[in-house]
Amino acid sequence: MDTYTLFFTASLIGIGLYWFLFVLGSAEQKGKHVVHLSSGSISAEKVLDNYNQYSSFFRRPKEILETAEDKVPAFVDTFYNLVTDIYEWGWGQSFHFSPSIPGKSHREATRLHEEMVVHLLGSKPGDRVLDAGCGVGGPMRAIAAHSGSNVVGITINEYQVKRARIHNKKAGLDGLCQVITGNFLSMPFDNDSFDAAYSIEATCHAPKLEEVYAEIFRVLKPGGMYVSYEWVTTELYDNGDEDQVEIVQGIERGDALPGLRSYRDIAEIARKVGFEVVKEKDLAKPPAKPWWSRLKMGKVAYWRNHILVTVLSWIGIAPQGTVDVHEMLCKTAVYLTKGGETGIFTPMYMILCRKPESSVNSS
């Protein structure tokens, strides 16, 4: 091989490595590069140990509510320390699904799915709106920009708060978006202090849905609207079918869920805490296009990313244990896809509620 050929080959390899390591950021919006993958607030030397503890805890999700319900928030916090950077790098700043829209990119479909919240709530400039389980604030920024409302987000994960504040400032929305660390099962807000509230694929982490719904009810002003997109099993789910049970348990294990609820339970729980149910609908049903198509289209990217994570972990750039976390997420993507294809699971069961005008908080 002559000198020119060697130089040309080395240049191609160098350009490729530079692209994958320094240019390739989030799948939707640059914000987290692969060489900057961390594990949130967990120190690098403790990542693998924390992953093993998480994996052991969620091995049998249904048993958690019987034996260790009080530990769920701490392990959800651990989960988001482990996955937040990988989510941002490989998915984007909005940690949720949306129906595919012909002619629209995934990023555009996500934004439209989030802006629907504004129309459901009727939010307007000057309103104070709660985002319960805000992640790194992707939906918050879309909703604040579309409505002009002041959005206050709460997440249990301190690292996500830091990331959200960085993104809010970069987007020029830090005047409308506020983020705090806290547990949405016991929020540090006054009674009747929000005009509206929403949660997007977040309350599925609550051990008991009535507890988070009751907290949201408490902080809403009388007449205030609340909308939630819930992860649930559908009318097609048969808990006597071993294959279906395996799919559901795979989703639970890989997403820090203390047991998926049935769609039948959602409205009943909302009414139990005092809400009036205005509307409920599975936004994944036709004519909506498959929300899981993005997962199927990403198979090649998953394996490419897995190779990158493995190499970065091997040379010491990514913390030991990052490979295990990424592998878990790849397996979970398979279960999520099966849940969507079989129709037994939806991540976007929408419920729209109102706090009655005559409501008086008990606390």
LODRENDREN-125519 format. One record per residue (C-alpha): residue in three letters; x, y, z. Coordinates in steps of 0.25 Angstrom, whole numbers, plus 5000, padded with zeros to 4 digits. Layout:
<atoms>
+-----+------+------+------+
| res |   c1 |   c2 |   c3 |
+-----+------+------+------+
| Ala |    X |    Y |    Z |
...
+-----+------+------+------+
</atoms>
This chain:
<atoms>
+-----+------+------+------+
| res |   c1 |   c2 |   c3 |
+-----+------+------+------+
| Met | 5000 | 5000 | 5000 |
| Asp | 5006 | 5013 | 4996 |
| Thr | 5007 | 5026 | 5004 |
| Tyr | 4996 | 5033 | 4998 |
| Thr | 4986 | 5021 | 5000 |
| Leu | 4991 | 5020 | 5015 |
| Phe | 4988 | 5035 | 5016 |
| Phe | 4975 | 5034 | 5010 |
| Thr | 4970 | 5022 | 5018 |
| Ala | 4975 | 5029 | 5031 |
| Ser | 4968 | 5042 | 5028 |
| Leu | 4955 | 5034 | 5025 |
| Ile | 4956 | 5027 | 5038 |
| Gly | 4960 | 5040 | 5046 |
| Ile | 4948 | 5047 | 5040 |
| Gly | 4939 | 5036 | 5043 |
| Leu | 4943 | 5035 | 5058 |
| Tyr | 4942 | 5050 | 5059 |
| Trp | 4928 | 5050 | 5054 |
| Phe | 4924 | 5039 | 5063 |
| Leu | 4931 | 5044 | 5075 |
| Phe | 4930 | 5059 | 5074 |
| Val | 4919 | 5063 | 5064 |
| Leu | 4908 | 5052 | 5067 |
| Gly | 4900 | 5057 | 5078 |
| Ser | 4885 | 5055 | 5081 |
| Ala | 4877 | 5048 | 5071 |
| Glu | 4868 | 5060 | 5070 |
| Gln | 4876 | 5072 | 5075 |
| Lys | 4890 | 5074 | 5079 |
| Gly | 4892 | 5075 | 5094 |
| Lys | 4899 | 5063 | 5099 |
| His | 4911 | 5057 | 5091 |
| Val | 4915 | 5043 | 5093 |
| Val | 4929 | 5046 | 5099 |
| His | 4922 | 5053 | 5110 |
| Leu | 4913 | 5042 | 5115 |
| Ser | 4912 | 5042 | 5130 |
| Ser | 4903 | 5035 | 5140 |
| Gly | 4897 | 5048 | 5146 |
| Ser | 4900 | 5050 | 5161 |
| Ile | 4906 | 5036 | 5162 |
| Ser | 4921 | 5036 | 5163 |
| Ala | 4928 | 5028 | 5151 |
| Glu | 4933 | 5017 | 5160 |
| Lys | 4919 | 5014 | 5166 |
| Val | 4911 | 5013 | 5153 |
| Leu | 4912 | 4998 | 5151 |
| Asp | 4908 | 4995 | 5166 |
| Asn | 4896 | 5005 | 5165 |
| Tyr | 4892 | 4998 | 5152 |
| Asn | 4893 | 4984 | 5159 |
| Gln | 4884 | 4989 | 5171 |
| Tyr | 4874 | 4995 | 5161 |
| Ser | 4873 | 4983 | 5153 |
| Ser | 4871 | 4974 | 5165 |
| Phe | 4861 | 4983 | 5171 |
| Phe | 4852 | 4983 | 5158 |
| Arg | 4854 | 4969 | 5155 |
| Arg | 4840 | 4966 | 5160 |
| Pro | 4832 | 4979 | 5159 |
| Lys | 4819 | 4974 | 5164 |
| Glu | 4825 | 4970 | 5177 |
| Ile | 4830 | 4983 | 5180 |
| Leu | 4817 | 4989 | 5184 |
| Glu | 4816 | 4978 | 5194 |
| Thr | 4830 | 4979 | 5200 |
| Ala | 4837 | 4991 | 5197 |
| Glu | 4828 | 5002 | 5192 |
| Asp | 4835 | 5013 | 5200 |
| Lys | 4848 | 5010 | 5193 |
| Val | 4842 | 5013 | 5179 |
| Pro | 4846 | 5028 | 5178 |
| Ala | 4860 | 5026 | 5181 |
| Phe | 4862 | 5015 | 5171 |
| Val | 4854 | 5024 | 5160 |
| Asp | 4865 | 5034 | 5164 |
| Thr | 4876 | 5024 | 5162 |
| Phe | 4869 | 5020 | 5148 |
| Tyr | 4870 | 5034 | 5143 |
| Asn | 4884 | 5036 | 5148 |
| Leu | 4888 | 5024 | 5139 |
| Val | 4879 | 5027 | 5127 |
| Thr | 4878 | 5042 | 5125 |
| Asp | 4890 | 5045 | 5117 |
| Ile | 4888 | 5032 | 5108 |
| Tyr | 4873 | 5037 | 5106 |
| Glu | 4878 | 5051 | 5102 |
| Trp | 4889 | 5046 | 5093 |
| Gly | 4881 | 5035 | 5086 |
| Trp | 4866 | 5041 | 5087 |
| Gly | 4866 | 5056 | 5090 |
| Gln | 4862 | 5065 | 5101 |
| Ser | 4847 | 5060 | 5102 |
| Phe | 4847 | 5046 | 5109 |
| His | 4834 | 5042 | 5103 |
| Phe | 4827 | 5036 | 5091 |
| Ser | 4818 | 5042 | 5080 |
| Pro | 4810 | 5037 | 5069 |
| Ser | 4817 | 5037 | 5055 |
| Ile | 4812 | 5047 | 5046 |
| Pro | 4814 | 5045 | 5031 |
| Gly | 4823 | 5056 | 5025 |
| Lys | 4827 | 5061 | 5039 |
| Ser | 4841 | 5057 | 5046 |
| His | 4841 | 5051 | 5059 |
| Arg | 4845 | 5064 | 5065 |
| Glu | 4833 | 5071 | 5059 |
| Ala | 4823 | 5060 | 5063 |
| Thr | 4828 | 5061 | 5077 |
| Arg | 4826 | 5076 | 5078 |
| Leu | 4812 | 5075 | 5072 |
| His | 4809 | 5064 | 5083 |
| Glu | 4814 | 5074 | 5094 |
| Glu | 4807 | 5086 | 5088 |
| Met | 4794 | 5078 | 5089 |
| Val | 4795 | 5080 | 5104 |
| Val | 4794 | 5095 | 5103 |
| His | 4780 | 5093 | 5095 |
| Leu | 4775 | 5083 | 5105 |
| Leu | 4778 | 5092 | 5117 |
| Gly | 4774 | 5105 | 5110 |
| Ser | 4787 | 5111 | 5115 |
| Lys | 4790 | 5125 | 5112 |
| Pro | 4801 | 5136 | 5116 |
| Gly | 4802 | 5139 | 5130 |
| Asp | 4797 | 5125 | 5135 |
| Arg | 4805 | 5117 | 5145 |
| Val | 4806 | 5103 | 5140 |
| Leu | 4811 | 5091 | 5147 |
| Asp | 4820 | 5080 | 5139 |
| Ala | 4819 | 5068 | 5149 |
| Gly | 4831 | 5059 | 5145 |
| Cys | 4838 | 5069 | 5136 |
| Gly | 4851 | 5061 | 5132 |
| Val | 4861 | 5071 | 5125 |
| Gly | 4850 | 5080 | 5121 |
| Gly | 4847 | 5077 | 5106 |
| Pro | 4832 | 5078 | 5108 |
| Met | 4833 | 5089 | 5117 |
| Arg | 4840 | 5098 | 5107 |
| Ala | 4831 | 5094 | 5096 |
| Ile | 4819 | 5097 | 5104 |
| Ala | 4824 | 5110 | 5110 |
| Ala | 4828 | 5115 | 5096 |
| His | 4815 | 5111 | 5090 |
| Ser | 4806 | 5117 | 5101 |
| Gly | 4814 | 5128 | 5108 |
| Ser | 4810 | 5122 | 5121 |
| Asn | 4820 | 5121 | 5133 |
| Val | 4823 | 5106 | 5134 |
| Val | 4829 | 5101 | 5147 |
| Gly | 4835 | 5087 | 5146 |
| Ile | 4838 | 5077 | 5157 |
| Thr | 4847 | 5064 | 5156 |
| Ile | 4853 | 5055 | 5166 |
| Asn | 4866 | 5055 | 5159 |
| Glu | 4876 | 5066 | 5163 |
| Tyr | 4884 | 5064 | 5150 |
| Gln | 4872 | 5066 | 5141 |
| Val | 4869 | 5079 | 5148 |
| Lys | 4883 | 5084 | 5144 |
| Arg | 4882 | 5079 | 5130 |
| Ala | 4868 | 5086 | 5129 |
| Arg | 4873 | 5099 | 5134 |
| Ile | 4884 | 5098 | 5124 |
| His | 4875 | 5095 | 5112 |
| Asn | 4865 | 5106 | 5117 |
| Lys | 4876 | 5117 | 5117 |
| Lys | 4881 | 5112 | 5103 |
| Ala | 4866 | 5113 | 5098 |
| Gly | 4864 | 5127 | 5104 |
| Leu | 4853 | 5122 | 5112 |
| Asp | 4858 | 5122 | 5126 |
| Gly | 4849 | 5134 | 5129 |
| Leu | 4837 | 5125 | 5126 |
| Cys | 4842 | 5112 | 5131 |
| Gln | 4846 | 5108 | 5145 |
| Val | 4851 | 5095 | 5150 |
| Ile | 4852 | 5089 | 5164 |
| Thr | 4857 | 5076 | 5170 |
| Gly | 4846 | 5069 | 5178 |
| Asn | 4836 | 5057 | 5179 |
| Phe | 4823 | 5059 | 5172 |
| Leu | 4817 | 5050 | 5183 |
| Ser | 4820 | 5062 | 5193 |
| Met | 4822 | 5075 | 5186 |
| Pro | 4827 | 5088 | 5192 |
| Phe | 4816 | 5096 | 5187 |
| Asp | 4804 | 5103 | 5193 |
| Asn | 4790 | 5099 | 5192 |
| Asp | 4782 | 5105 | 5180 |
| Ser | 4795 | 5111 | 5174 |
| Phe | 4795 | 5106 | 5159 |
| Asp | 4785 | 5110 | 5148 |
| Ala | 4787 | 5097 | 5141 |
| Ala | 4796 | 5084 | 5141 |
| Tyr | 4801 | 5073 | 5133 |
| Ser | 4809 | 5061 | 5133 |
| Ile | 4815 | 5054 | 5121 |
| Glu | 4818 | 5039 | 5123 |
| Ala | 4823 | 5042 | 5137 |
| Thr | 4813 | 5037 | 5147 |
| Cys | 4815 | 5023 | 5143 |
| His | 4827 | 5023 | 5153 |
| Ala | 4818 | 5026 | 5165 |
| Pro | 4815 | 5013 | 5173 |
| Lys | 4801 | 5018 | 5175 |
| Leu | 4795 | 5027 | 5165 |
| Glu | 4785 | 5033 | 5175 |
| Glu | 4796 | 5039 | 5183 |
| Val | 4802 | 5047 | 5171 |
| Tyr | 4788 | 5051 | 5166 |
| Ala | 4784 | 5055 | 5180 |
| Glu | 4796 | 5064 | 5181 |
| Ile | 4793 | 5070 | 5167 |
| Phe | 4779 | 5073 | 5171 |
| Arg | 4783 | 5080 | 5184 |
| Val | 4792 | 5090 | 5177 |
| Leu | 4782 | 5093 | 5166 |
| Lys | 4773 | 5105 | 5167 |
| Pro | 4758 | 5102 | 5167 |
| Gly | 4754 | 5101 | 5153 |
| Gly | 4768 | 5097 | 5148 |
| Met | 4771 | 5087 | 5137 |
| Tyr | 4780 | 5075 | 5138 |
| Val | 4784 | 5066 | 5126 |
| Ser | 4793 | 5053 | 5127 |
| Tyr | 4798 | 5044 | 5117 |
| Glu | 4799 | 5030 | 5124 |
| Trp | 4806 | 5017 | 5122 |
| Val | 4796 | 5006 | 5123 |
| Thr | 4792 | 4992 | 5118 |
| Thr | 4780 | 4993 | 5108 |
| Glu | 4767 | 4985 | 5107 |
| Leu | 4775 | 4974 | 5098 |
| Tyr | 4784 | 4971 | 5110 |
| Asp | 4782 | 4957 | 5116 |
| Asn | 4789 | 4954 | 5129 |
| Gly | 4788 | 4939 | 5126 |
| Asp | 4796 | 4940 | 5114 |
| Glu | 4810 | 4937 | 5117 |
| Asp | 4816 | 4944 | 5105 |
| Gln | 4808 | 4956 | 5108 |
| Val | 4812 | 4956 | 5123 |
| Glu | 4827 | 4955 | 5118 |
| Ile | 4825 | 4967 | 5109 |
| Val | 4819 | 4975 | 5121 |
| Gln | 4829 | 4971 | 5131 |
| Gly | 4840 | 4975 | 5121 |
| Ile | 4835 | 4989 | 5120 |
| Glu | 4834 | 4990 | 5135 |
| Arg | 4848 | 4985 | 5138 |
| Gly | 4854 | 4994 | 5127 |
| Asp | 4847 | 5007 | 5131 |
| Ala | 4847 | 5007 | 5146 |
| Leu | 4832 | 5004 | 5147 |
| Pro | 4826 | 4998 | 5160 |
| Gly | 4815 | 4991 | 5152 |
| Leu | 4807 | 4996 | 5139 |
| Arg | 4793 | 5000 | 5142 |
| Ser | 4781 | 4996 | 5133 |
| Tyr | 4774 | 5007 | 5125 |
| Arg | 4762 | 5004 | 5133 |
| Asp | 4768 | 5009 | 5146 |
| Ile | 4772 | 5023 | 5142 |
| Ala | 4758 | 5030 | 5142 |
| Glu | 4754 | 5023 | 5154 |
| Ile | 4766 | 5028 | 5162 |
| Ala | 4764 | 5042 | 5157 |
| Arg | 4750 | 5043 | 5162 |
| Lys | 4754 | 5036 | 5175 |
| Val | 4763 | 5048 | 5178 |
| Gly | 4753 | 5058 | 5174 |
| Phe | 4755 | 5061 | 5159 |
| Glu | 4744 | 5063 | 5149 |
| Val | 4748 | 5054 | 5137 |
| Val | 4746 | 5063 | 5125 |
| Lys | 4751 | 5053 | 5114 |
| Glu | 4759 | 5041 | 5113 |
| Lys | 4765 | 5035 | 5100 |
| Asp | 4776 | 5026 | 5096 |
| Leu | 4784 | 5035 | 5086 |
| Ala | 4791 | 5023 | 5080 |
| Lys | 4779 | 5017 | 5074 |
| Pro | 4776 | 5019 | 5059 |
| Pro | 4776 | 5028 | 5051 |
| Ala | 4789 | 5031 | 5059 |
| Lys | 4801 | 5025 | 5053 |
| Pro | 4810 | 5015 | 5061 |
| Trp | 4818 | 5022 | 5072 |
| Trp | 4827 | 5010 | 5072 |
| Ser | 4832 | 5012 | 5058 |
| Arg | 4843 | 5021 | 5063 |
| Leu | 4848 | 5009 | 5072 |
| Lys | 4848 | 5000 | 5060 |
| Met | 4855 | 5009 | 5050 |
| Gly | 4866 | 5012 | 5061 |
| Lys | 4871 | 4997 | 5061 |
| Val | 4883 | 5000 | 5053 |
| Ala | 4886 | 5012 | 5061 |
| Tyr | 4884 | 5005 | 5074 |
| Trp | 4895 | 4995 | 5071 |
| Arg | 4904 | 5006 | 5065 |
| Asn | 4903 | 5013 | 5078 |
| His | 4905 | 5001 | 5086 |
| Ile | 4918 | 4998 | 5079 |
| Leu | 4922 | 5013 | 5082 |
| Val | 4918 | 5012 | 5097 |
| Thr | 4926 | 4999 | 5098 |
| Val | 4938 | 5005 | 5092 |
| Leu | 4937 | 5018 | 5101 |
| Ser | 4935 | 5009 | 5113 |
| Trp | 4947 | 5000 | 5110 |
| Ile | 4957 | 5012 | 5108 |
| Gly | 4951 | 5019 | 5121 |
| Ile | 4943 | 5031 | 5115 |
| Ala | 4930 | 5025 | 5119 |
| Pro | 4928 | 5020 | 5133 |
| Gln | 4928 | 5005 | 5135 |
| Gly | 4914 | 5000 | 5135 |
| Thr | 4909 | 5009 | 5124 |
| Val | 4910 | 4997 | 5114 |
| Asp | 4900 | 4990 | 5124 |
| Val | 4891 | 5001 | 5124 |
| His | 4891 | 5003 | 5109 |
| Glu | 4888 | 4988 | 5107 |
| Met | 4877 | 4989 | 5117 |
| Leu | 4870 | 5000 | 5109 |
| Cys | 4872 | 4993 | 5096 |
| Lys | 4865 | 4981 | 5101 |
| Thr | 4854 | 4990 | 5107 |
| Ala | 4852 | 4996 | 5093 |
| Val | 4849 | 4982 | 5088 |
| Tyr | 4838 | 4980 | 5098 |
| Leu | 4832 | 4993 | 5096 |
| Thr | 4832 | 4990 | 5081 |
| Lys | 4825 | 4977 | 5084 |
| Gly | 4815 | 4984 | 5093 |
| Gly | 4811 | 4994 | 5082 |
| Glu | 4810 | 4984 | 5071 |
| Thr | 4802 | 4974 | 5079 |
| Gly | 4793 | 4986 | 5084 |
| Ile | 4794 | 4982 | 5098 |
| Phe | 4801 | 4994 | 5103 |
| Thr | 4800 | 5009 | 5101 |
| Pro | 4809 | 5020 | 5106 |
| Met | 4799 | 5031 | 5103 |
| Tyr | 4786 | 5028 | 5109 |
| Met | 4781 | 5043 | 5111 |
| Ile | 4772 | 5047 | 5123 |
| Leu | 4767 | 5061 | 5124 |
| Cys | 4762 | 5066 | 5137 |
| Arg | 4756 | 5078 | 5144 |
| Lys | 4757 | 5082 | 5159 |
| Pro | 4743 | 5086 | 5163 |
| Glu | 4740 | 5101 | 5165 |
| Ser | 4735 | 5097 | 5179 |
| Ser | 4747 | 5089 | 5183 |
| Val | 4753 | 5091 | 5197 |
| Asn | 4766 | 5085 | 5200 |
| Ser | 4766 | 5076 | 5212 |
| Ser | 4780 | 5080 | 5217 |
+-----+------+------+------+
</atoms>
